[in-house]
Amino acid sequence: MAKSHSASDRGSEVSPIPHFASRLEDALHDFRERSARRRGHQPTVIPYAGYGSTDWIRVLGRVLLSKPGTATRYKKIRGWRSFTSVPLNDVGVTIRIGDEEHPVHADRGGVIDAVVAVQLEPGWNTVHIRTEGSEEVEAPIFVVDPAVRFGLISDVDDTVMVTALPRPFLAAWNTFVLDEHARRPVPGMAVLYERLLHDHPGAPCFYLSTGAWNVAPTLSRFLLRHLYPSGPLLLTDWGPTHDRWFRSGRLHKEETLRRLAKEFPDMRWLLVGDDGQHDPEIYGSFAEDHPEQVQAIAIRQLSTGEAVLAGGRKSDDERAEATVTPWYYAPDGAGLSEQLIGPDPL
């Protein structure tokens, strides 16, 4: 049995009239889809890393229209080209796990986000995804052992790589122009994450970002190139929703943390972020609501130059003092490592 969250959101209740921006985006998507099909473009499934437990998995991916034979090249697309792909809206998708097939639906942005009931062994597994007219592709799935009690959730921008994302023009440059070769890793963070996961065998590592699914290939290449541990990217979809012009990145992070808390109720998380956006506030609020599920919060402190580009630093010292959760601060991975992996490690 499979459950597509995009389908369940529609439900049987009467939905309110979509926001004007949402209707405009749908009309644009329909036009682009018809144009792409006239040019001979075909459905292509782009798989993302998913996750789950031993009796369920969350499968992630996206369905696009592309030129025949370009499916493998999509993973190498960079910059603004990743935003010109034509999503295939509300299309049926088949997830094959061994000999079992599970039908689901991609949402209005072509995003596949489905929970499937299945029995799998802990560790990395592979499922297969296809839609009508597309080739079948493989999607990696990390299955968490129910006995594991430690997990890592990391922000991306200015935590594992320096992007100066909150500054609008620099954000646009980093997102639409530069590729992963031009982005700088935060010193010591990859080593810190590897050491943490080495000390906690089987622990999951999630990369939580407000970035769009369009940039998933770029982020994946960056993480691989700089030797970060493998783990699912938890991104969002840009553009209007049914009730607003733009999606809320902060809301995406808050909802994702609550979802992971519900999916893994016995897990204790190390939350890693930076002080250039809202990570201290988001993590602090989550720790207040779920104190038994947060082992520690680690905040990477931006340099003076990075803080200027990011629009200043955010501090949540009062909340840190009010919670029982340990907070750690340092400008890089080496500084955090000294505190997190020391005489009294996590």
N, C-alpha and C positions, 0 to 999 in steps of 0.2 A: 504494500500500500504506500502510495506517495502523496504528499501534500504540497502543493505549490502555494507559497504565501501570497503571490500576486492574485491567484484565483480565489483563495479564501478571503482576501480582503474585500472582494466584490460581494460575496455572500448572497443571501437571499433577500436581504433588506433593500429597500429602495434607497439608492445613493443620491446625495445632493447633486445639483447641477455642477459640473466641473468648472473650475476657475477659467476665466477667459484665456489666460496664458496657456493653460493645459489644453484647451480646445485648439488654440492656435498651433501649439507644438504638434498635436495629433494630425492636424491638417497638413502641416509641413512634412511630417513623417510619411503620410500617405502619398504626397506628391513625389517625394524623393524615392519612395519604394517603387512606385509605378515607373518613374524614370529609370531607375537602376535595372528593373526587370526588362525594360525595352532595350537596354544596352547589353542584355545577356548575362547580367550578374546572377549568381546562384546563392542559395542559403549556405552559410558557413557557421559552424559552431566553434566558438572560442572557449576552451575550458579553463576554469580557474581552480586553484586548490581548495578543496572542501575539508570538512571535518565531521566528527561524530563520536558516538560511543559504540559499544559492541552490539547494540540492538537498534541503532538508527544512525543515519548520516545526513548531513546537509550538503547537497550538491549545488555548486555555483558555476555559472558560465554565462555566455551571451551569444545570441543569434544575430548575425549580420548578413547583409547581402554584399557579395564581393565578386570580383572577376574570377572565372574558373582557374583553378590552380594556384590561387593566392592564399589559401588557408594557412599553409606553413609560414608564408612570409609575413603574415599579420603579426606574429610574435616579435618581428624585428621592426615594426612600424614605430616611429618616434615623432615627438613634437606634435604640431598641429594636425598632421595626417591622421592621428588616432581619433580625432574628433570629427573627421569627415566621413567616417564609415556610416553606412545606412543600417540602422537597427531594424530587425524584422519583428514587428509588434504582435503580441498576443498569439503566438504560433505554438502549435503542439510540438512537444519534444518527447523523445523516448530515452529513458535512462536504462541501460542494460548492466546488470550486476550478475556475472556468471551466466546462467541460463534464464534468469528472471528479467522481465521487462516491466518498467514502470512508466506509464504515460503522465506527463506534467505539462504545464504551460509556461512559456516565457511571458514577462509582463509587457507593459506598453513601451518600455525602453529596450525590449529584447533581452532583458536580464533573466537568467534562469536562477531561481532560488527556491529549492524544493527539499523537503525533508522526506526521506524514504526509510521505511521500517525494513531493516535487513540485519542479518547476523554476520559480522565480520570480525576478524582477529585484530587485536591492538597493533598499532604501527601504521606504516604507509600501505595503502591499498590502491587499486585502480578500478574505476568504473568507466563505462563507455556511454557516450552521448551522441545522438543524431536527431535530425529533424528531416522532414520530407524534402528530398532533393539534395541533401548534404551527405558528405562523407562522415563515417563514424569516427569520433575522436576519443582519446583517452583523457580522463581527468583524475588527478591524484587526490586521495582522501586520507587525512590523518585520523585514525581511530584511537581515541584516548582509552587507555586501560582504566576500568572502574576503580582499581586500587590506587591510581595516581592521585595525589592530594595537592600537588604544586603545579601552577601554570604561570606563564608569562604573557602579559598583554603590553604591547609597546606601541606608542605613537610613532609616526614616521617623520613628518616634517619637523626639522630642527631637533629631532631626538636621535634618529639614526642617520639622517643626512641633512645638510645645511641647505635650506631653500629660500628662507626669508619669505615664506608663503603669504603672511597677512598683508604685505605691501602689494597693492593691486597690480601695479605695472611689473614689478619683479615676479609676482606670481604668474602673470600671463607669460612673461618671458621664459620662466622656468618650465611652465607647463606646455606651452605651445611651440617653443623654439628649440630649447636645449634638449639634449638626450642624456642618458644616464652617465655618459663619459664626462659630462661637464658638471656633474653634481659631486659635492664633496662629502665623504662620510664623516660622521662625528668620531673623533679619535677614541679608540678603546671600546666602543660600544659593541662591536661584533665579538671581540674577545670576551667581554663581560657576559654576553648572552650565551656564548658557547660554554663558558665555565659554569654558568648557572644550570644549563641543561645537562651538562656532564655530571653535575652533582645531584641532579634529580632525573634519573633515567625514565624515559617515557613521558616527560612533561611536555605539554603542548606549548607552542609559541605562536601567538596571534599578532598580526600587524594591523592596528586599528587607525584608519586615516579618514579625513574628510575628503580625500581625493576621489575623483570619478573613476568608474570602472574602465573608462577609456585608457587611463594611464597604467592599468594593471600590468601590461607587458613591460613597460619601462621600469616600473618599480621592482618587478620580479628580476629583471636583468641587473638592476642596481644591487639588490640584496645578494644575488648570486655572485656578482663580480667582486663584492667586498666581503664575501665569506660570512654573511649573516646566516644563522640557522634557518632551515626551511620551515615555512609555516604559512597558513592561509592568510591572505589579504582580506580585510573586512572593509570594503570601500562603499561608496554610495553612488547614486546616479544624479548627475547634474540636471538643471533645468527645472521647470515648474512642476508643481504637484496639483492635485485636484482642488486645493484650497489656498495656494500661495504662489507667488512668482518664482521663488527660489527655495530649494530645499535647505534645511538648517543643518549645517555640519555639526554643530554642538548637539542638537537633538539626536543626530545619527549616532554619535558616540555614547550618549546617555542610554539610548535604547539598546545599543549593542551590548553594553556592559550589563544591563539588566537581563538581556536575553542569555548571555553566557552564564550569569549567576543562576538562572532558572534551569538551564540545560545541564550544568555541572554543579549541583547544590553542595557537594562535598569538597569542592575544590577551593584552595586558598591561593589567591592571585598576588603576584608582584606586578604592580602597575607602574609603568615607566613612561614619563612624558617630559615636557620642558616648561619653562616659566614664561614663554613668549606668547602663548595663547590662553586657552581656558583649561588646560590640563589640571592644574592644582585644584581649581574649583570643582571640576567634574569629578575628579578622583576623590576629593575630600567628601563631596556629597554622597558618592557611592559608598565610601567607607563608613559614613554615618549610618546609611540605610542597611548595609550588609557588613557589619564589623567582623562577623565570623568568617567571611569569605575574602577578606583582604589581609594578606600577610604583611605587606609593606608597600609604601609608595616611594618611588625614586624619581627625583626631578632633576633634569639636566639644566644647569644655569647657563643662560646665554651670555656670550661675551658682550662687552659694551657696544661694539659695532653691530653685532647680531641683534641686540635688543633695540637699537635705533631703527634698524631695518624692519624689525618685527612690530614696531610701534610701541615699544616699552615692555617692561616685565610685569607679569601678573603674580601677585603674592597672595597666599592663603594661610598666613601664619596663624591667625586666630583659629581657623578650622583645624589646622594641624595640631594645635595645642588642645583643642577640645576633643579630639578623637583618641582612641587607644591604639590606633594604628601607627607603627613607626614610620617616620618620614626621613628621607635621606636626600641630601643636596650636594651636587658637585658639578664642575664645568665640563666633565668628560667621563668616558667610561672607566678610565683608570681610577679617578677619584671615587666614583660610585662603587667600583670593585673593592677598594680598600675597606669600605664600610659594609658592603653586602657580603663579601667573601673574606672574612677576617677571622679573628679568634672565635667569634660567635656567629657563624654563617647562618643564612636563612635555611 
